[in-house]
Amino acid sequence: MRRNFWGYVFIAPWVILYIVFGLYPLVLSFYLTFFDYSFVAPENRAFVGVGNWLQGILDPLFWRSLFNIVYNQAIFIVLKNGLGLLTAVLVFRARWGGRFFRTVYFLPVLTSTMVLMIVGGYLASPTGPVQSLLVNAGIMDGPVFWTFNRWLPMPIIALINTWKWFGISFVILLAGLYSISPDLYDAASIDGASEWALFRYITLPQLRPQLFFLLVVDIINGLQMFTEVFALFDLYGGADNQALTPVLYLYAQAFDRSNMGYASTLGLLLAVLIGAITVLQFRFVSADSD
């Protein structure tokens, strides 16, 4: 009994913090979804039933924000994990300089997202060094104002994000490479397997748990993207909503339009979507393993 008592004492801070900052906001958000509620005039709160849920499901801007984030993540996940895998294989095979490259590749991860987006936005701006170099080399006819373009913001944000986050993929995949038994490579080499065959039939299958983990985390983080677009665009992702994301949209509803009830609904719709995608990913991998 005494042992159990001290166990409850030690976990009590975590339980209290979870109730105050996790469970209570979740319950309050669900409660607010049934009201037209503004924190500016809380006395005017009005019950709307499932009106906010129907509005969210039928809201074209919400679906537009989801399309933007899918467009962005389709590019980002391929670039980030592809570059992480390439650098991990190169460093794994390098005979010297491993510690140096591990430090250099991981440094962008430690940089502030806001700072990195401002720097990346300047580098890619019409007067920045990247476009100036391409124009002077004759590759581009003239500078492109990409923040006003319909299709360019999401790929460019994906490129800047790849620069920041590929170090995470690099570290995780490098650790996975060190966990592969050298006996597998030795046995395959004796049978005459080429370098590509070793990579295709040993390295990639053995890295499957790490790649699946990175895919799940990338999708969850991608659906919650906020700082990247907030640093470069307005609350609605530009004039044509070309960079609008779901979290940016619910933030605008909450703090620009003071529509807390609808913002809470958008947040819970996004949470349901993230949960459904994660469950589907785990079921897909489990079925494939069987």
N, C-alpha and C positions, 0 to 999 in steps of 0.2 A: 504493500500500500504506500509506504514511504517512497519507494522507488518510483511508482507511478505518479505520485504527487509532484516530485521534482521534474519528471518528464513533462507534465502539463505546464509547470511553471516556465520551463525553458522554451516551449513552443508557443506560449501565450502571446509574446510580442508579435510573432508572425501572424497568428490568427487574428489579433486585434487590427493589425495593419491591413490584412486582407479584407476584413469586414468593412473597415472605414473607407479604404481607398479602392477596393475592388468590388465587393459584393453590393455595398450600398449604392455606389454610382450606377451599377448595372440595373438594380431594381428601380432606382429613381428614373433612369432613362426609359425603361420599359413603361413605367407609369406615365411619363410625360408624352409618350407616343400617342396617347389617347386624348390629348388636349392641344388646343391652340394656345400656346403659352409663350409669353415674352418676359424676360427678366427685367425689362424696362418698366413694364406695367403688369406685374403679376396679379393685380386685383381684377384684370380683365380676362382671366383664364376662362376658356370655354371648352366644354367637352365635345369632341368631334368623333368619338368612336374609332372606327378603323379608317377614318378619312385620310389620316397621314400615311397609313400603310398603302392604301390604294394610290394616293398621289405619288408616293415614292416608286411604286412598281411601274406606274405609267409615265413617270417623269423622263422626258427625252434627254434632259441635261445629265441626269444620273446615269443613264445608259451610255451617253456620250463620254462621260468621265471613265466608265468601265472600259469602253472601247479604247480610249487613249492609253489606259494603263496596260491593257493586254498588248497593244501595239508596242508600247515601250518595253515591256518585259520580254516579249518574244525576241527582241534584239539584244536586250541587256543580258538575259540568261545565257544565250549562246556565246556572246562575246566574253563575258566575265568568266564563265566556267571553261570555255575553250582556251582563253589566255592563261587562266590559272593552271589548267592541265598541261599546257605546253611548257610553261615556265617550271612547273614542278618536275616534269620529266627531265628537262635540261639540267636543272640544279641537282636532281637525283643522280644523274650520270656524270656531273662535273667532278673532277678530281681535286679541285681547289676552289676557294672563294665561296663555299656554301654558306657560311655564316654571314658574309658580306651581302650576298644576294637575298638571303632570307630577311635581313634587316631592311635593305633598300626597297624590296617589293612590298613589305608590310607598312612602311612609313605612311603612304597615303591614307591607310585605314585610320590612323591616329589623327588625321587632319579634320578640322571642323567641316561639316557638310556645307554650311552656309558660306564659309570662306572659299571652299573648293568650287562651289557653283559660281560664285562671283568671279573668281579667277578664270574658270572654264568659260563663262559667258563672255568675258573680255577677250580671251584668246580666239573665240569663234565669232566675235562681233565683226561687222563689215569693215571696221577700221583696225581690227586686231591683226596680230602677226600671221595667223594661219591663212586667212583669206587674202591678205596682202601678198604673201608668198605665192599662193596659187594664182592670183591675178598676174603678178609679175612674171611667173613662169609660163603664162599663156594657157594654163589648164582651165581657168575660169574667165569668162568674158568680162565680168564685173562682180563687185561684191554683192552678196545675198543677204537681205534682211530676214534672217531665218526665224526670228521671234514672231514675225507677222505672217509667216508661211503656214499653210494648213498642215503639211506633212513633215516638216523638218524638225520642229521642236522636240518631239519625243525621241527620234533617233539620236539627236545631238545630246540630249539629257542622258540617254542610255550610254553614249560614249564617255561622257564625263563621269557618270556613275561607275562605269567599268574601270576607269583609271583609279577611282577611289577604292573600290571593293574587291578587285580581283586578287588582292593579297590574302583575303580570307579563303578563297578557293585554293589559292596556291599553298597555304599552310596546311589546310585540311587534306588536300590531295597528296601533298608531299609526305605527310604522316601516314597516309594510306599506302603509298609506295614502299615505305620502309617496313610496313607490316606484311608485305608479300614475301613468301618463302623463296629464297634464291634457288631452292631445289627445283621449283617449277620451271624456271628459266633454263637451268642446266639440263634438265631432262628433255625439254623442247629443243634446245640447241643441239643436243646429241642426235635428235631425230631429224635435224636439218631444217628447222624452222627459221624463216627469215626474220629480220628486225620488225617488219610490219606485222608478221604473223604473231610474234611474241606480244606486240602491243595490242593487236586485235583480239587474240584469244586468251591472253593471260592478264595483261595489265588492266584493260577496260573491265572485264568481268569481275576482277578482284576489287576494283574501285567502285563497284556498284553501290554499296552502302553509303559511301561518302558522297557520291554524285546524287543519290536520292535525297540525302539529308540537305545538300545544298539547294536542290530544286524546291523542296518544301519550304525552306527558310526564305529563299528568293521570292517565291510567289506570295508568301504571307507579308514579307516586308514591302514588296512592290505594291500590293493592294493598299498599303498604309502610307504611300508616298505623300509627303507634304512639303518638307523643307526645300527640296530641289526646285519645285515649281514656284513656291512662295518667294524664293530668292530672285527669280528672274521674271515673274509675271505678276499680274494682279490677282485678286481673290477669285476671279472667274477664269483663270488660265488664258488670258489674252482676249483680243477683240472677238475672235471666232471660237472661243473656248477650245483652242487647239492644244492647250496644255492642261486643261482641267482634269483633276483627279478626284476620286470619290471623297477622300478626306478633306481636300481643299474645298470641295463643294459643300460638305456638311459644316465646315468651319465658317464659310461665308453665310450659310443659312443661320448659324447660331449667333455670330458676332457682328455681321454686317446687316442682316435683316431682322435680328433679334427674334428669330423663329425657333425657339428651343425645342418645341414639340416635334417639328418636322426634322430638325437636325438630329434629334435623338432617334427618330425612325430611320433616317439614312444610316446612322452609325450601327444600329442593330441589323439592318438589311445587309450591310457590309460584313458584319460579324458572322451572320448566317451564311453568307456566300463563302467567306474564308473557311469556315468550318466544313461546309459541304465539299469544297475543292480538296481540302486536306484529307477528309475521309475517303474520297474517291481515289486520291493518290495512293493511300495506304492499301485500299482494296485492290487497286490495279496491280501494285507490286506483289501483294500476297497471292493473287491469282496467277501472276506470271511465275512466281517462285514454285507454286504447286505444279 
